[in-house]
Every structure is written in structure tokens, then in C-alpha cells.
């Protein structure tokens, strides 16, 4: 019958349909340091990717080939504290095996924090209702010897009030063409930004941004534009002009990947996934709790 459901590994399963007999779907919460890794997505030309390491470790524990899907792919150098992935498997393992066992097969830069068997209708990417990132900036005359791959350093003082004024233009539902990478493959540039907070936490400036979804390089492009405002090179109103232009070439420099962390992915409560602190360790605050 035309339109009838046909199972695809790790694919979407319509309501009322099931996985083939013997298969189960497992979700994982994953943390990684992107420094030294070639991003999340598996590549033919680079072995050091998060996906490649995870699939190799999971296949070892499952004693069968395992492939997976993530909530959102991250670029080389970008970190995650709460990436979510899922995979389909015939292996019957306790949840601790998908955590402790898999971690013994992973490099120190990648860690699984939790595992849950989930309904067939769960999909790490398409079931997500919101995602949040934090971007960490160290503004100081001299670069610190610590965390050089975990924060973005600038020698320029940044005017946070001006940055907040510029950020206010981005809240809500907009066409974010000016803030997407030229190679972005998303079908629509329209996204809904629900939070863009900027605050000082310890010796760091932290941007916290939440949306229903993000475009390729969107957070880094927004951060680069706001840093230009913070340095006094542009006015806060310039952010509104960039947004209205719908032209990537007018938005300025893309901020480096080092300070960017995927810190939270939200799903409907029916899936009962564990709650996790957003992190990273340098920012021990819940989402929405930056001291703005």
C-alpha cells in the first residue's frame, strides 16, 4: 500500500507503528570536548569524530554493528555537555552497560552519562522541541594559560549593555539568513529564538541562547556580531539591520568554535529522559539563571 510505513534504521517511526520484532531503541546523554576532534559527524577522511568513536564503542558492547543519530551535529572544536543520540539494536544490555561499558572503549574526550530505552517514536533530532547553547568568552589583556580550547579569548573589553541591546533584536521568530553558514542545508532559515542572555560568570562572559532549532554556524555568527557591538565597532541597532538584510555577507566574522557548548536538548515529558545540569563545569548554573 502506498505510504505504508517501512522501517529504516534509527529513522522516524509514526505513531501507532513499532520497531521490527527484536529491536529496541536506546537514547544516550553524551558529553565531549571538541578540541582535537573533527566535529560530531562521521567522516571518510577523519577518524577522530564523536560519532565514529561512539559507534565503534557501541558496536563493541552490542557485539553487532551500531549506527546512531544525534540531536544536533557540532563542528570541529565545538563542545557538548548534553548531546543526545539514539540507536536501534538487537542487543539486550542493562543500561549500565551502555554507560560504563561504552565509556571503557571511548577516549577521555568523549563520555556517556546516561542511557535509557525509549519508545519507537523517540527520535534524537526530530523529537527535540528546543536546544540551548552557551558561549564562553574570556575578555582580558592577556590570554590565560588554562582552558585555551574551552573558551574564546579576546583582548578587547566588551560592553555587555550594548551587546544585550543588540541581542534584543534577535529574540522571537525571524528569518536568520544573515546568521547562517553559506553551506547550511536547512530547508528554511526561519527559527524562533526564545532566550539570548549575556552575563558575567566568574571571569567569563557567557552567552546563553535557546531556540526551537539552529542553523549551521548560527550561534557563532550571532556571537561574532555581538562581539563587534561589544567592542564598539558597531551600534546595537546594527544587529537589527543585519537581520533584516537576510545576507550572510553583512554580518561580519564568525566567532571561533572553542567557546561554544551544546548544553541542553529539550524533549516532551512523555519520553522521561533524565534531567542534566547544562554546564560546562566553568558555569555551574541552571538554564535561565545567568546573573543578568
matplotlib code that plots the C-alpha trace (Angstrom):
import matplotlib.pyplot as plt

x = [0.0, 1.4, 2.5, 2.7, 5.4, 8.7, 11.4, 14.7, 17.5, 17.3, 14.5, 11.3, 8.5, 5.0, 2.5, 0.9, 3.8, 6.5, 10.1, 10.6, 10.5, 13.6, 14.8, 14.9, 15.7, 18.2, 19.0, 22.2, 23.3, 26.8, 29.4, 32.5, 35.4, 35.6, 39.3, 41.2, 38.1, 36.9, 33.3, 30.4, 29.6, 31.5, 33.8, 35.6, 38.7, 38.9, 38.6, 38.5, 34.9, 32.4, 30.1, 32.9, 34.1, 30.6, 29.6, 32.8, 32.3, 28.6, 29.3, 31.8, 29.4, 26.5, 28.5, 26.9, 27.3, 25.6, 24.9, 23.3, 21.6, 22.2, 20.1, 22.4, 25.7, 28.5, 31.6, 35.2, 36.3, 32.8, 31.9, 28.8, 27.7, 24.3, 24.3, 21.5, 21.8, 19.8, 20.4, 18.5, 19.9, 19.0, 21.4, 19.9, 22.1, 21.4, 21.6, 24.8, 26.5, 25.6, 27.2, 30.1, 30.9, 30.9, 33.0, 35.8, 36.0, 36.0, 38.8, 38.9, 37.4, 34.0, 31.8, 28.3, 26.5, 23.1, 21.3, 17.5, 15.5, 12.9, 9.7, 9.9, 8.5, 11.5, 14.0, 17.0, 16.7, 13.1, 11.6, 13.5, 11.4, 14.3, 18.0, 20.3, 23.9, 26.4, 29.3, 32.2, 34.4, 37.4, 38.0, 41.4, 44.6, 46.5, 45.3, 45.1, 47.3, 44.3, 41.2, 42.6, 40.5, 37.4, 36.9, 37.3, 39.8, 39.6, 42.0, 39.3, 36.9, 33.3, 30.3, 27.7, 24.9, 25.5, 25.6, 22.3, 20.7, 21.8, 20.7, 17.2, 16.6, 17.1, 14.5, 11.4, 10.6, 12.8, 14.5, 18.1, 19.7, 22.2, 23.4, 23.6, 26.7, 26.8, 26.9, 23.9, 21.5, 18.4, 15.3, 14.1, 16.1, 13.2, 13.9, 12.4, 14.9, 13.4, 16.4, 19.7, 21.1, 24.6, 26.2, 29.5, 30.1, 33.4, 36.0, 34.0, 31.4, 28.7, 26.1, 23.1, 20.9, 17.9, 15.7, 13.5, 16.4, 19.6, 21.1, 24.7, 27.1, 24.1, 25.3, 28.9, 27.7, 25.4, 28.3, 30.7, 28.3, 27.5, 31.3, 31.7, 29.0, 30.7, 33.9, 32.2, 32.8, 29.0, 25.9, 23.3, 20.9, 23.3, 22.1, 18.6, 19.9, 21.9, 18.9, 16.7, 19.3, 19.0, 22.5, 25.3, 28.0, 26.9, 27.1, 30.8, 33.2, 32.2, 33.3, 35.7, 34.4, 36.4, 33.9, 30.7, 28.9, 25.7, 24.3, 20.7, 18.2, 14.5, 12.0, 8.4, 8.0, 6.4, 9.9, 11.1, 14.7, 17.0, 17.4, 21.0, 22.9, 23.7, 27.3, 30.0, 31.9, 33.0, 29.3, 27.6, 24.2, 20.8, 19.4, 17.9, 19.9, 22.6, 23.0, 21.8]
y = [0.0, 3.4, 5.4, 2.4, 2.6, 0.9, 0.6, 2.4, 2.1, 4.9, 6.5, 8.1, 5.7, 7.1, 6.9, 3.5, 1.8, -0.4, -1.3, -4.7, -7.7, -8.0, -4.4, -1.8, 1.9, 3.3, 7.0, 8.3, 11.5, 12.4, 14.9, 15.7, 18.1, 19.1, 20.2, 17.8, 16.2, 16.7, 17.5, 15.2, 13.7, 10.7, 11.5, 9.3, 11.5, 11.8, 9.1, 11.4, 12.3, 11.9, 9.7, 7.4, 6.9, 6.3, 3.9, 1.9, 1.6, 0.8, -1.9, -3.5, -3.6, -4.7, -7.3, -6.1, -3.1, 0.0, 3.4, 6.4, 9.7, 12.9, 15.8, 18.3, 18.0, 20.1, 21.4, 20.7, 22.4, 22.7, 21.0, 19.4, 18.8, 17.3, 15.9, 13.3, 10.4, 7.3, 3.9, 0.8, -2.6, -6.2, -6.5, -6.8, -5.0, -3.3, 0.5, 0.5, -1.4, 1.3, 3.8, 2.2, -0.4, 2.0, 4.5, 2.0, 2.0, 5.8, 8.4, 10.7, 13.5, 11.6, 10.4, 8.8, 10.0, 8.2, 5.6, 5.0, 2.6, 4.8, 4.3, 3.7, 7.2, 8.9, 10.4, 12.3, 15.0, 15.2, 14.8, 17.7, 20.7, 23.1, 23.3, 25.6, 26.6, 28.5, 30.5, 31.3, 34.4, 35.4, 39.1, 40.1, 41.8, 38.5, 35.1, 32.6, 29.5, 27.4, 26.3, 27.7, 25.2, 25.7, 29.4, 32.2, 34.8, 38.5, 41.2, 43.8, 45.0, 44.2, 46.5, 44.0, 46.6, 47.3, 43.6, 43.0, 45.8, 44.3, 40.8, 42.0, 42.4, 38.7, 37.4, 35.9, 34.3, 35.6, 34.7, 34.2, 34.0, 36.6, 34.3, 31.0, 29.5, 29.6, 25.8, 25.4, 22.8, 23.7, 24.0, 27.1, 29.9, 30.7, 30.0, 31.1, 32.4, 32.3, 33.3, 35.2, 36.2, 37.7, 37.8, 37.7, 34.4, 34.5, 35.8, 34.8, 36.4, 33.9, 34.0, 31.6, 31.1, 28.9, 28.2, 25.6, 24.8, 26.3, 26.9, 25.9, 28.4, 30.4, 30.8, 31.5, 34.1, 35.8, 35.8, 37.3, 40.1, 40.8, 40.9, 43.6, 45.6, 44.9, 46.3, 49.5, 48.8, 48.6, 50.0, 47.8, 48.8, 47.3, 43.8, 44.7, 45.9, 42.7, 40.5, 42.5, 42.2, 38.4, 38.4, 36.5, 38.8, 41.8, 40.0, 40.1, 37.5, 34.0, 33.6, 30.7, 27.3, 26.9, 28.7, 27.0, 24.3, 22.4, 22.4, 21.2, 19.5, 19.5, 16.7, 16.1, 14.8, 11.6, 10.3, 10.6, 11.4, 12.3, 15.9, 17.1, 20.2, 22.3, 23.1, 23.2, 23.0, 26.6, 27.7, 25.8, 27.4, 26.1, 27.4, 30.8, 31.6, 33.7, 36.8, 39.4]
z = [0.0, -1.0, 2.0, 4.3, 7.0, 6.2, 8.9, 8.4, 11.0, 13.5, 11.5, 12.5, 13.5, 13.1, 16.0, 16.2, 14.5, 16.1, 15.6, 14.0, 16.4, 18.5, 18.0, 20.8, 20.7, 23.2, 23.9, 25.4, 27.0, 25.8, 26.8, 24.8, 24.5, 20.8, 21.0, 18.8, 17.4, 13.8, 14.9, 15.6, 12.2, 11.0, 8.0, 5.5, 5.8, 9.6, 12.2, 15.2, 15.3, 18.1, 16.0, 14.9, 18.4, 19.8, 17.0, 17.4, 21.2, 21.0, 18.3, 20.7, 23.6, 21.4, 19.6, 16.3, 14.1, 15.6, 13.9, 15.6, 15.2, 17.2, 18.3, 16.5, 14.7, 16.1, 14.2, 14.8, 18.1, 19.4, 22.7, 24.3, 27.8, 26.9, 23.4, 22.9, 20.5, 19.8, 18.1, 17.3, 18.4, 18.9, 21.8, 25.2, 27.7, 31.0, 30.9, 32.9, 30.1, 27.6, 30.1, 31.9, 29.3, 26.4, 28.4, 28.7, 24.9, 24.4, 24.5, 27.5, 25.4, 25.0, 27.8, 28.1, 31.2, 30.9, 28.9, 28.5, 26.5, 24.7, 22.7, 19.0, 18.4, 20.0, 17.6, 19.0, 16.3, 15.2, 18.7, 20.2, 21.0, 21.9, 22.1, 24.1, 23.8, 25.9, 24.5, 26.9, 26.3, 28.3, 27.9, 29.3, 28.2, 28.2, 27.3, 30.2, 30.1, 31.1, 29.2, 25.9, 23.9, 26.1, 25.9, 23.3, 24.3, 23.3, 24.5, 24.0, 26.7, 25.8, 26.6, 27.9, 27.9, 24.2, 23.5, 25.3, 23.4, 20.2, 21.2, 21.9, 18.2, 17.6, 20.0, 18.5, 15.2, 12.3, 9.1, 10.2, 6.7, 7.7, 10.5, 8.7, 7.1, 3.3, 3.2, 5.6, 4.2, 6.3, 4.1, 5.9, 7.6, 9.9, 13.6, 16.9, 19.4, 23.0, 25.0, 24.5, 27.8, 28.4, 31.8, 33.7, 35.5, 37.4, 35.0, 31.9, 29.8, 29.0, 26.2, 26.7, 23.7, 23.3, 20.2, 18.7, 16.3, 15.0, 11.6, 10.7, 12.5, 13.7, 17.3, 16.3, 13.7, 16.3, 18.8, 16.3, 15.5, 19.2, 20.0, 17.3, 19.1, 22.4, 21.1, 20.0, 16.3, 15.6, 17.3, 18.8, 16.1, 13.5, 14.6, 13.5, 10.2, 9.7, 10.5, 8.0, 5.3, 5.0, 3.7, 5.3, 3.9, 6.0, 9.4, 10.0, 11.4, 12.7, 16.3, 16.9, 17.9, 21.1, 23.4, 22.1, 24.1, 23.3, 26.8, 26.6, 24.4, 25.4, 24.6, 25.5, 29.0, 27.8, 26.9, 30.5, 29.8, 32.7, 33.7, 33.5, 34.6, 31.5, 32.4, 31.5, 34.8, 34.4, 34.5, 37.3, 36.8, 35.6, 32.3, 32.7, 35.8, 34.5, 36.7, 34.1]

ax = plt.figure().add_subplot(projection="3d")
ax.plot(x, y, z, "-o")
ax.set_aspect("equal")
plt.show()
